[in-house]
Amino acid sequence: MSADSPADEVRRAVSAVMDPELRLPIGELDMVREVVVTGDVAEVAIALTIVGCPAADRIEREVRAAAAGVAGIGRVDVAVGVMSPAERAALTERLRGGRRRMPFGPESLTRVIAVTSGKGGVGKSTVTANLAVALAGRGLAVGLIDADVHGFSIPALLGLVGRDGLPPQPTRVDDLMLPPVAYGVKAISIGMFLPRGERGGGAVAWRGPMLHRTIQQFLTDVYFGDLDVLLIDMPPGTGDVAISVGQTLPHAEVVVVTTPQTAAADVAIRSALVARQTGQKVVGVIENMAAMTLPDGTVLELFGAGGGAAVAQALSTDEDVPLLGSIPLDAQVRVGGDTGAPIVVSHPDDPAARAILSVAERLVARPRGLAGRALPVTPR
Ligand code: ADP
């Protein structure tokens, strides 16, 4: 027999309800206020972080259901309020872990993987989105930063598109931004911050310093929580963002996406070398748009063959840079991208999906490198 009063039981049940954006139990977020049980009626007061919180309906519904699930409760009244500015400030401070620093520094346990390519159109974003979903599907806590500022496509690839066809705007709790979640991946993209008129593929004509600040902000002011893996979808080539990310995250691991076309290998190699110059470690090459097998058994090498292996070999100077996998051309990959249903979820048995899932496996199976990492010793 439990010594808990009915109110204690209701509080415990309600406290376990998850905030869908912060992904923490609302009890831990100090959102559960008064709980009173009179007879079979439970009155529960909760305080949300902000007024008009998009998750409000869901939280209220789940609080109601949680309270109603307690034995002896017949009716539940939920009063929804909002935190005071001071309470909110205390909460954001706590979520930041008391720090204002970038949480993905060399000492963090999060594996940071920047996905780059020499040129656009090789399927870098498609592969990155699918890798993120594949890793989340393996139970890892995954964040994805769309740093491809001039051609952001991550929101659409993950189906993060509102009724108006635009990416959702992240909820803000003071200056902390909560990334929308799709397929278990917390994703943030510049496409979520543009004034409405400029979205829908409009080019972002920002200069270096502005881009640098935006990347910094994504790393510092977006609440990802504890992540196992943070993927960064880099813009193609060797521009300002590559340098900015390289300076901010010199310990990041870099994966290069290229096509089988050997003529494109040079630009892919160059983008990897720029990353290496900033101290980042190139951990592998992914070949995309590789040979597809047609229904009659014919093998179609639309983009030739050998590009992935050529890039991997060229980068294997001091240490071995493996070809992590070769993803065939596959109409379902494009359909999945166009409909926001990544192929690793929508058609996991397709050859392309299987190839991506196996790359995901290889990526996280490797031990973390020590490149750029401060060693836990103090020099005398
Ligand atoms: P990038 O990020 O390199 O510019 P995208 O991810 O936007 O490239 O992909 C470019 C186009 O190629 C998209 O229409 C995408 O659906 C398609 N695509 C990518 N990979 C494949 C593949 N393996 N098979 C078929 N289409 C693909």
Residues whose N, C-alpha, C, O or C-beta is under 5 A from the ligand:
A	BS01	ADP	K119 G120 G121 V122 G123 K124 S125 T126 V127 M289 I327 P328 L329 D330 A331 V333 R334 G337
